């Protein structure tokens, strides 16, 4: 069979009786045409069997329809699930993604950013904490952060304060003698610091005994295990024969801690209750399903891409109206009560909440 000839702008112009300039405007700035003319051209594309040449379009207008992503690691289930949800937005927004995994090295991540810019990305989503928002704001493209310091750039975050408060409240309702929060030694400018604040606020307001453990967990199973494995013995020594409610700042570490308890005792002890944070898949897949403060990862991902695409589309207009101040969207958490808190209530015959 003879190969079908590609439809060109000249073919479309001849068919519609518009100029090639008008056809070009349809593809590059359709808002500059009337709706009636847009429909005429759109119908012509169907009739002629036009197939878009992406390479030619990029060369013509410099717009690649690519978004860059930098995430800290793929070890934490929150980040891998967040990446999965961001990539799934292609069907809605039709943007493609270039992904780099950071390594906590500023110069390396700056090279990643320059590499992304060389590919003419139109915007960037960043979850890595390494480079300040002030430096990122100086780049020539729109940027949206997720769950990281965001003073100078747009962001989408969970209401971490509410999440910490909810976790403490759940453990207190189960009559724990002491509430323990395990978190990274994080900056007060980081959204996750709100988990510490919310947890502490509940304990103060309700005169609840509390204990906070801050560690440098790193970005691998080995470093997290090294920091977590001494904590059960420490808690048993500090709070013997007391019911301990443990709130851990992410589900990945909560799962590691749960495994440590089961290895030590053969089961989750009656004097330990456990709540994680994320609602990443591991919280449901663990040997005992982990009660967790859900971050609505799918909604965080969607809102981040939506916020970014809105800014990118605005820049394509003849007279764009750019943001004067960063936009910060807050998504409420959802508390999921699962076996690591509710199994004790079931054992004692207490009614579920």
PETA-V535835 format. One line per field, one symbol per residue. phi: phi as a letter, one per 40 degrees, with the letter a starting at -180 (. if undefined). A space follows every 50 residues. Layout:
BEGIN
phi=???
END
This chain:
BEGIN
phi=.ccccccbdcccccccgccccccccdcbadccbccccccdccccccccgc bcccccccccbgccgbbcbbbcabcccccccccdcccccdccbgbcbbbb bcbgbccccccdcccccccgdcaabbbcccbcccccccccbcbbcbfada dbbcabbcccccccccccccccccgccbbbbbaccbccccdccccccccc cccccbfccbabbbbccgbacccccdcccccdccccccbcfbcbbbbbca ccccccccccccccbgaccccbbbbbaigcdcccccdbccdacccfdccd cccccccccdccccccccbcbcccbccbcbbccbcbcbccbcccccccgc ccc
END
